[in-house]
């Protein structure tokens, strides 16, 4: 659904800026394929783009439901450039398709250049100048970005400040550090590492993590920011425990007209299957209905504030990427250093789940010729 500003509300500073930019806004629960979602010109960047307002329950009192964090897709034409800019918000990119290079610098400093390809992820250090270039003369590049862009607009109400502040952040970025974007990774703890550039999210090493069922997991802190890359994978013919029913962790949907909330969306990088989701405050049971949403590679979806459960009914592992607030060194919830593995998140153990859930999964696996690898309940 493409939304336009309603006439019966007062727009937030962020919404006023989006309107002035003529930026296409897509309000959806699920974008089934980021690689093919239609876009429109965004003059500022010299590219086609669309803002992704991911929500389960669009409000009739808002144009853009998410006023703390937001996402967008941008497509760079063959031989083209995402015009250089700097800004007072954090940003992490994932490369949906294509290859190219990014140049990052401060005014008067050396310029650091690194190359990327499909499946790469990279962070833009706060308020650095950066230009993003398509490395092909015949193929487009499509990038998926997650950012806390609305926050400084709504805090300060000044696009001039957001894009023309001259302050630098040397604790986050050193333009003389030639290793900054080399793809090196530093392990900080179990399921926690640090890297400013991930050459391939699909190939990066994850740690074992069975608290939520079979699978692996890793959090990556990037560019000294509050935003992180959270990567999880679960095996062929398996599924995760239902979780999020208590409304805890980083899943904080809803609408705040002054808001600093962080919505939660996850991008599937491999595998095929579906999510089951329940409304806020509900847990699955014989008298509670769920909604099913199918996914494949490049599907992006949100669970809002409701409970949800991931199912991989394909013959390859299902890996997904979450870009959101979550740096534990700034008190963010939901990360290994900030949350006990025994914390109550409304999670439902397999032996306690509605029998319909296992029956549906076994039926779906049988349709696809995949063996259900889940242990008997």
TAPEFEN-V328738 format. One record per pair of residues at least 4 apart in sequence whose ideal C-beta (glycine too) atoms are under 6 Angstrom apart, sorted by the first residue. I is the first residue (numbers start at 1). J is the second residue. If there is no record, write none. Layout:
i,j
I,J
I,J
//
This chain:
i,j
1,27
2,26
3,25
3,27
5,19
5,63
6,63
9,61
11,15
11,16
12,67
12,154
13,153
13,154
13,157
14,150
14,153
14,154
15,63
15,64
17,153
17,159
18,23
23,42
23,51
24,40
24,50
25,51
25,53
26,50
26,52
27,53
27,58
29,56
30,293
30,301
31,37
31,300
32,299
33,298
34,73
34,96
34,144
34,298
34,300
35,96
35,97
35,298
39,48
39,49
39,50
39,75
41,48
42,47
42,49
45,82
45,83
46,83
47,74
47,75
47,76
47,82
48,75
49,72
49,74
50,73
51,72
52,71
52,72
53,64
53,65
53,66
54,263
54,265
54,302
55,65
56,304
58,65
59,65
59,255
62,255
65,255
66,70
66,263
67,150
67,256
67,259
68,151
68,259
68,260
68,261
68,262
69,148
69,262
69,263
70,149
70,150
71,146
72,145
73,144
74,143
75,140
75,142
76,80
76,82
76,134
76,141
78,136
78,137
78,138
79,137
80,134
81,133
82,132
84,129
84,131
86,127
86,129
87,162
87,163
88,127
88,152
88,162
88,165
89,147
89,148
89,149
89,152
90,126
90,148
90,225
90,227
91,124
91,145
91,147
92,123
92,146
92,222
92,227
92,323
93,122
93,143
93,145
94,121
94,144
95,116
95,118
95,120
96,142
96,144
97,118
97,142
98,139
98,141
99,117
99,135
100,133
100,134
100,135
100,141
101,113
101,115
101,133
101,135
102,132
103,111
103,113
103,131
104,112
104,128
104,130
105,109
105,111
105,129
105,175
106,168
106,175
109,175
110,175
112,180
112,181
114,181
114,197
116,120
119,200
119,201
119,202
120,199
121,198
121,201
121,229
122,197
123,196
123,222
123,223
124,130
125,172
125,173
125,223
126,169
126,172
128,173
134,141
146,323
150,154
151,260
152,156
152,162
156,161
160,164
161,165
172,223
172,224
180,196
181,196
181,197
183,197
183,199
185,193
185,195
186,194
187,193
188,192
188,193
188,194
190,207
190,336
191,207
191,217
191,218
191,219
191,336
192,219
192,336
193,220
194,221
195,220
196,222
196,223
198,204
201,321
202,269
206,216
206,217
206,218
206,233
207,218
208,216
209,216
209,217
211,341
212,240
212,241
213,240
213,241
214,234
214,235
214,238
215,233
215,234
216,233
217,232
218,231
219,228
219,230
219,335
220,229
221,228
221,327
226,325
226,327
226,330
228,326
228,327
229,323
230,322
231,321
232,320
233,317
233,319
234,238
234,240
234,312
234,318
235,317
236,315
237,365
237,370
237,371
237,372
237,373
238,312
238,373
238,374
239,311
239,361
240,309
240,310
241,347
241,348
242,307
242,309
242,348
243,345
243,347
244,251
244,307
244,308
244,346
245,283
245,307
245,346
246,345
246,346
247,305
248,345
249,333
249,334
249,345
250,262
250,264
250,324
250,326
250,334
251,264
252,261
252,262
253,263
253,304
253,305
256,261
262,324
262,325
264,324
265,300
265,302
266,320
266,322
267,300
267,321
268,295
268,299
268,320
269,319
269,321
270,297
270,316
270,319
271,312
271,314
271,316
271,318
272,296
272,314
273,311
273,312
273,313
274,292
274,294
274,311
275,293
275,308
275,310
276,290
276,292
276,309
277,291
277,303
277,306
277,308
278,282
278,284
278,290
278,306
278,307
279,306
280,305
280,306
282,288
284,288
284,290
284,354
285,354
293,301
295,299
303,308
311,361
312,318
313,364
313,365
313,368
313,370
315,370
325,332
326,332
326,334
326,335
327,332
328,335
328,337
328,338
333,338
334,339
339,343
348,352
348,353
350,377
351,377
353,357
356,360
362,372
365,370
365,372
//
